[in-house]
């Protein structure tokens, strides 16, 4: 079945090629779209591909122009730009790429640890201004220093492993129990990590619990002369408090890649932050995962998820749907049913199938607290009639055939 795909924000061309090869029609728009612009472009679109700057809000999902939308691919790690729960209740499956830029972010963090320890940002700027300042003052090796990793997930573990190759001691703190890799040691409290670490790097998601988790109190708890690195989310750190800690020389420096308010497009001029012009502060424009390798990997991963969902109905890598995967069976006709998770749905579905005179070859159901996702393979080609019957059930959110 040929589906219409809309890709925004300069998503890597490999994703377009993969979706075209899978038989779909692809249209590209280079930048992010505002809410009204996005609604206008969604007419007849089945799959939407975005990155971090396009917000798919409840209003967007409820717009009549979005009635054909089946799935959203977030070509990035974060999905806070999508109204995930509302999308789920409308039967719209959302995918992301949780692993593809892990190495790129980890390498940036390690390079910033070295750069901060040598005050390289200041030396580079001075040289561009014609100032020759050859000094060892404030310049140190990272070997033997302690790195504190806050959030020991895919990126945090990679940072810890790479840091150990530099001879660093690695501590980590996470709200969930995690298996230490290498010689990393878990600490039971954030304040303990902050007090011991020479460098603190943040790798947490954007949630109400992580909002401003590093404020004036936490910065004061950090070891004097330590450095803070934030390549996670801009809302995690109180920027004003961080600027104050650096001005007071309680912290030796910081590297920041994410900000509370970021421009919607590239090449934007006039960006402002309280951290500008401060000693030993490295500022980058949210490029942690922006390497050619990462963007290509993300393009392949999310495009593959969308293609599997289109061809087989597979949801195993979805962030808002129950996970379901049923291998293809030749000579059968597959349909999918998204429904409210209430008692009696499977009984009603099977009655519709029986009334159509079909035999079920395979059936797989997975649920969460709100919805159920049902994959059905029929032995006879009456799937269209069955879908028509399923759409009449009051519990049905979405029903469709494949192929």
C-alpha positions in Angstrom: 0.0 0.0 0.0 1.5 3.3 -1.1 1.4 5.9 1.7 2.1 9.6 1.7 5.1 10.7 3.8 6.0 14.3 4.8 9.6 14.8 6.1 10.5 18.1 7.7 13.6 19.8 9.2 16.3 18.5 6.8 16.0 14.9 7.8 18.8 12.9 6.2 18.2 11.9 2.6 18.8 8.2 3.4 15.4 8.1 5.0 13.7 9.4 1.9 15.5 6.8 -0.2 14.5 4.0 2.2 10.8 5.0 2.2 10.7 5.4 -1.6 12.3 2.0 -1.9 9.5 0.7 0.4 7.0 2.0 -2.1 5.8 5.2 -0.5 5.4 8.8 -1.8 7.7 11.2 -0.1 7.6 15.0 0.1 10.2 17.1 1.9 10.1 20.5 3.5 13.5 21.9 4.7 12.7 23.7 8.0 10.4 23.3 11.0 6.8 24.4 10.7 4.7 26.4 13.1 1.4 24.9 14.3 -0.9 26.5 11.6 1.7 25.7 8.9 1.9 22.1 9.9 -1.9 21.7 10.0 -2.1 23.1 6.5 0.6 20.6 5.2 -1.0 17.5 6.8 -3.8 17.0 4.3 -3.6 13.5 3.0 -0.4 12.7 4.9 -0.1 9.2 6.4 3.4 9.4 7.9 5.0 12.6 9.3 8.7 12.8 10.0 10.1 15.6 12.3 13.1 16.5 14.4 13.1 18.5 17.6 11.8 21.9 16.4 8.4 20.9 15.1 5.7 20.6 17.8 2.9 18.1 17.1 0.4 19.4 19.5 -3.1 18.2 20.5 -4.5 21.0 18.2 -2.5 19.7 15.3 -3.6 16.1 15.9 -7.3 17.1 16.2 -7.3 19.2 13.0 -9.4 17.7 10.2 -6.3 17.9 7.9 -4.7 15.3 10.2 -7.4 12.6 9.7 -5.2 10.5 7.5 -2.2 10.5 9.9 -1.2 7.0 11.0 2.3 7.5 12.4 4.9 10.1 13.4 8.6 9.5 13.2 10.7 11.7 15.5 14.2 11.6 13.9 15.9 12.3 17.2 16.0 10.9 20.7 13.5 13.2 22.5 9.8 13.0 21.9 8.6 15.8 24.2 7.7 17.8 21.0 4.9 15.4 20.3 1.6 15.1 22.3 2.3 11.3 22.8 -0.7 10.4 24.9 -3.2 12.2 22.6 -1.6 10.6 19.6 -2.0 7.2 21.2 -5.7 7.8 21.9 -6.2 8.8 18.2 -4.4 5.6 17.0 -1.3 7.4 15.8 1.9 5.4 16.5 5.1 7.4 17.3 8.7 6.2 16.7 12.0 7.7 17.6 15.7 6.8 17.4 16.9 6.2 21.0 20.4 4.8 20.1 21.6 6.3 16.8 23.3 9.5 18.1 24.6 8.0 21.3 28.3 7.9 20.3 28.2 11.4 18.8 26.9 13.0 22.0 29.4 11.0 24.1 32.3 12.1 22.0 31.3 15.7 22.2 31.1 15.5 26.0 34.6 13.9 26.3 36.1 16.6 24.0 34.5 19.2 26.2 36.0 17.7 29.4 39.4 18.0 27.8 38.7 21.5 26.5 37.4 22.8 29.8 40.4 21.3 31.7 42.8 23.2 29.4 40.6 26.4 29.0 40.8 25.8 25.2 37.8 27.9 24.5 39.4 31.0 25.9 42.8 30.3 24.3 41.2 29.8 20.8 39.2 33.1 21.1 42.3 35.0 22.2 44.3 33.7 19.2 41.6 34.8 16.8 41.9 38.2 18.4 45.7 38.2 17.9 46.5 37.6 21.6 49.4 35.2 22.3 48.8 33.9 25.8 51.1 30.9 26.4 50.3 29.9 30.0 49.8 26.8 32.0 47.7 28.6 34.6 44.3 26.9 35.0 45.3 24.1 32.6 45.2 20.6 33.9 45.2 17.0 32.7 42.0 15.0 33.0 43.8 11.8 34.1 43.0 11.0 37.7 40.1 13.4 37.9 36.6 12.3 38.9 33.7 12.4 36.4 30.1 12.4 37.7 27.5 11.2 35.3 23.9 12.2 36.1 21.6 9.8 34.2 23.3 6.5 33.4 21.4 5.6 30.2 22.7 4.9 26.7 24.7 8.1 26.5 25.8 8.3 30.1 27.2 4.8 30.0 29.2 5.6 26.8 30.6 8.7 28.3 31.7 6.7 31.4 33.5 4.1 29.3 35.3 6.7 27.2 36.3 8.7 30.3 37.9 5.6 31.8 40.2 5.3 28.8 41.5 8.8 29.8 42.2 7.5 33.3 39.3 9.2 34.9 37.4 7.8 37.9 33.7 7.6 37.1 30.7 8.0 39.5 27.1 7.9 38.4 23.7 8.7 39.8 20.4 7.5 38.4 16.9 7.3 39.8 16.6 3.8 38.5 18.9 0.8 39.3 21.5 0.5 36.6 24.3 -2.0 36.0 27.7 -0.3 36.2 29.9 -0.7 33.2 33.7 -0.8 33.4 34.8 0.5 36.8 32.0 3.0 37.2 30.6 3.3 40.7 27.0 4.2 41.6 26.3 6.8 44.3 23.0 6.9 46.2 22.4 10.7 46.2 22.9 13.5 43.7 24.5 15.7 46.3 27.1 13.0 47.0 28.1 13.0 43.3 28.1 16.8 43.0 30.5 17.0 46.0 33.0 14.5 44.7 33.1 15.2 40.9 35.6 17.4 39.1 33.3 17.3 36.1 29.6 16.7 36.1 27.8 15.7 32.9 24.0 15.6 32.6 22.2 13.0 30.5 18.5 13.0 31.7 15.2 13.4 29.8 13.0 16.4 30.0 10.3 15.7 32.6 8.7 17.6 35.5 11.1 15.9 37.8 14.2 17.0 35.9 13.1 20.6 35.4 15.7 22.9 37.0 17.2 19.9 38.8 20.5 21.8 38.8 19.8 25.1 40.4 21.6 27.4 42.8 21.5 24.9 45.6 23.0 22.0 43.5 25.6 24.3 42.0 26.7 25.4 45.5 27.0 21.7 46.4 29.4 21.1 43.6 33.1 20.9 44.3 34.8 24.3 44.1 36.7 24.5 40.8 34.5 21.8 39.1 33.0 22.1 35.6 29.4 21.4 34.5 28.4 19.9 31.1 24.8 19.9 29.9 24.1 18.1 26.6 20.7 16.8 27.7 17.8 19.3 27.8 17.8 23.0 28.3 15.3 23.0 31.1 17.4 20.9 33.4 19.8 23.7 34.4 19.1 27.1 35.9 21.1 29.2 33.5 21.1 32.3 35.6 22.4 30.4 38.6 25.1 28.7 36.5 26.3 32.1 35.2 26.5 33.4 38.7 28.5 30.3 39.9 31.0 30.9 37.2 31.2 34.7 37.8 31.9 34.0 41.5 34.6 31.4 40.4 32.9 28.7 42.4 32.9 26.7 39.2 35.9 26.7 36.9 33.8 26.4 33.7 30.9 24.9 31.8 30.0 23.5 28.4 26.3 23.9 27.4 24.7 22.6 24.2 21.0 23.0 25.1 19.0 26.0 26.3 15.6 26.7 27.8 14.6 28.7 24.7 16.2 27.8 21.3 15.7 29.3 17.9 13.4 27.4 15.5 15.8 27.4 12.6 19.5 27.3 11.8 21.6 30.5 11.0 19.4 32.5 13.4 21.2 35.7 14.6 20.8 37.5 17.8 20.7 34.5 20.1 21.3 35.5 23.8 22.1 33.7 26.9 23.6 34.8 30.3 26.5 32.5 29.7 27.9 34.5 26.8 31.3 36.2 27.4 32.1 34.2 30.6 35.5 32.7 31.4 36.0 29.1 30.3 32.4 28.6 29.0 31.9 26.6 25.8 28.6 27.3 24.1 27.4 25.1 21.2 24.1 25.3 19.3 22.5 22.0 20.2 24.8 19.9 18.0 25.5 17.0 20.4 24.0 14.5 18.0 24.7 16.5 14.8 27.3 14.4 13.0 26.9 13.0 9.6 27.1 9.5 11.0 24.4 10.1 13.6 22.0 11.8 11.2 22.4 9.0 8.7 21.9 6.3 11.4 18.8 8.2 12.7 17.4 8.4 9.2 17.8 4.7 8.7 16.5 3.7 12.1 13.3 5.7 12.0 12.6 5.1 8.3 12.9 1.4 9.0 10.4 1.6 11.9 7.9 3.5 9.7 8.4 1.0 6.9 7.9 -2.0 9.2 4.7 -0.4 10.6 3.4 0.3 7.1 4.2 -3.2 5.8 3.7 -5.5 8.8 2.0 -3.3 11.5 5.1 -3.8 13.8 5.2 -1.5 16.8 8.1 -3.0 18.8 10.1 0.3 18.8 7.1 2.6 19.4 7.2 5.1 22.3 3.4 5.4 22.8 1.9 2.1 21.5 1.8 -1.4 23.0 4.7 -3.4 21.4 3.5 -6.0 19.0 5.3 -7.9 16.3 3.8 -10.8 14.2 5.9 -12.4 11.5 4.5 -12.4 7.9 2.7 -15.4 6.8 2.3 -16.0 3.0 -1.2 -16.5 1.7 -2.9 -14.5 4.5 -4.5 -11.0 4.7 -3.4 -8.8 7.7 -5.4 -6.1 9.4 -4.7 -4.0 12.5 -7.1 -2.8 15.1 -6.5 -0.1 17.7 -9.2 0.1 20.3 -10.0 1.3 23.8 -8.7 -1.1 26.4 -12.1 -2.2 27.9 -13.6 -5.7 28.5 -15.3 -7.5 25.7 -13.4 -6.0 22.7 -11.8 -9.2 21.6 -15.2 -11.0 21.7 -16.7 -8.3 19.5 -13.8 -8.4 17.1 -14.0 -12.1 16.7 -17.8 -11.9 16.1 -17.2 -9.4 13.3 -14.6 -11.8 11.8 -17.0 -14.8 12.1 -19.9 -12.9 10.5 -17.6 -12.2 7.5 -17.0 -15.9 7.1 -13.3 -15.6 7.7 -10.9 -17.9 9.6 -8.2 -16.5 11.9 -4.8 -17.8 11.0 -2.9 -15.8 13.6 -3.9 -13.2 16.2 -1.7 -11.1 18.5 -2.9 -8.6 21.1 -1.0 -6.2 23.3 -2.4 -3.6 25.6 -1.5 -0.8 27.9 -3.8 1.0 30.4 -5.5 3.0 27.7 -5.5 1.1 24.4 -5.2 -2.3 22.8 -3.4 -3.1 19.6 -4.5 -6.2 17.7 -2.8 -7.8 14.7 -4.9 -10.4 12.8 -4.0 -12.6 9.8 -7.0 -14.0 8.0 -7.0 -17.1 5.7 -9.4 -15.5 3.2 -9.5 -12.1 1.5 -12.3 -10.5 3.4 -10.1 -8.1 5.4 -11.7 -5.0 3.8 -15.2 -6.2 4.9 -13.9 -7.1 8.4 -12.3 -3.6 8.7 -15.7 -2.0 7.8 -17.3 -4.0 10.5 -14.7 -3.2 13.1 -15.0 0.5 12.4 -18.6 0.3 13.5 -17.7 -1.0 17.0 -17.9 1.8 19.6 -14.6 0.8 21.1 -12.6 1.1 17.8 -10.1 3.9 17.5 -8.6 2.8 14.2 -8.9 -0.3 11.9 -7.0 -0.8 8.6 -5.8 -3.5 6.3 -2.2 -3.9 5.1 -1.0 -4.5 1.5 
